[in-house]
Structure formats: C-alpha cells, structure tokens
Amino acid sequence: SFLGIAERDIMREEVTLRASFEAGALQMLDGDSRLSDRFFLSSRQMRGFEANGLGPRDLNVANRDALGGNYFAVARFEAAFPLGLPDEYGISGGLFYDVGSVWGLDDTIGARGAQVDDGLNWRQTIGVSVFWDTALGPLRFNFSHPLVSESYDLTREFDLTIEARF
C-alpha cells in the first residue's frame, strides 16, 4: 500500500492545509484472497463511516458483514485554523472532505448464488473538526456528514480520537 501527505501553512501560518492520499492493491499468487488478506477502511482513514463500514457486502446473509476488497483508495483534504479563542484553551477548528472506496473481490458469488457488488463505488464525506490539546494528549472531535454512500454502508456522524505522545 501507499500513503502520501502534503501540508502547507497559509495566512501568516495560522491556517494549515493538508492533503493525503492512501491506496493499496492485493494480488494473490495462489488463488483467491481470504477475508483476512483483504483491505478494510477504518474510521480514521474514511471519516463519516464506521470501521469496516463500507465496501462489498453479501446482502443475502443475516449479518451483512463487510467482505473487504482487493483494492482501496482514499483522498483526504483538510483545513485547520484558529477559532479565535485564547491560546491557553488549546482549542482550534477544522473542515474536511474525504473521498474513497474499497472494491474488488476474486469471487463475487455470495449466499444463495446471488451476485455481490464489488464495484468501485466512491463514497464522499464532509465535516468539521474541533482540536483540543489536553494533558492526556491531543483530542480530535469529528462531526461528519456522508454526501455519497451506498444503502448498506454503516455511517458515523461523530468520532473522537486521542493521539498518544511519547
């Protein structure tokens, strides 16, 4: 897999623009890929969706668990900026837009002989973030709204992450 990140400060270094692109491809040499081999996206990779919340699913079984995919691609665009609060509060804000997908299975025949949709279906999300530097470490609160999703995707409108400092 591949990860590329570009970042630039603008407006007297008060606003940070960040773009990242992540992709991966799996090619099995000895047969079909297994569930444990395939790519799944976390909510950190694609905000606005549950972990394993998007990608191919067999809709003819009760659990409808994600099947993963042999390919994935995600582009994330973000702007981080001050909110006008005193610096000692350590609170700033951000806006983001994510676009991505997981797709491609070696075998698309699901339960009861039904076809599993493993096509390249792009999902898109927009949202706002609140960053808070605390004694525990930096906290990030994401409020997301999926713009494009499939009916079987598992979406998430709020996410909290904590970064560890060593």
C-alpha positions, 0 to 999 in steps of 0.5 A: 500500500501507499500513503502520501501527505502534503501540508502547507501553512497559509495566512501568516501560518495560522491556517494549515492545509493538508492533503493525503492520499492512501491506496493499496492493491492485493494480488494473490499468487495462489488463488483467491484472497481470504477475508483476512488478506483483504483491505478494510477502511477504518474510521480514521482513514474514511471519516463519516463511516464506521470501521469496516463500514463500507465496501462489498457486502453479501446482502443475502446473509443475516449479518451483512458483514463487510467482505473487504476488497482487493483494492482501496483508495482514499483522498483526504483534504483538510483545513485547520485554523484558529477559532479565535479563542485564547491560546491557553484553551488549546482549542482550534477548528477544522473542515474536511472532505474525504473521498474513497472506496474499497472494491474488488473481490476474486469471487463475487458469488455470495449466499444463495448464488446471488451476485455481490457488488464489488464495484468501485463505488466512491463514497464522499464525506464532509465535516468539521473538526474541533482540536483540543490539546489536553494533558492526556494528549491531543483530542480530535472531535469529528462531526461528519456528514456522508454526501455519497454512500451506498444503502448498506454502508454503516455511517458515523456522524461523530468520532473522537480520537486521542493521539498518544505522545511519547 
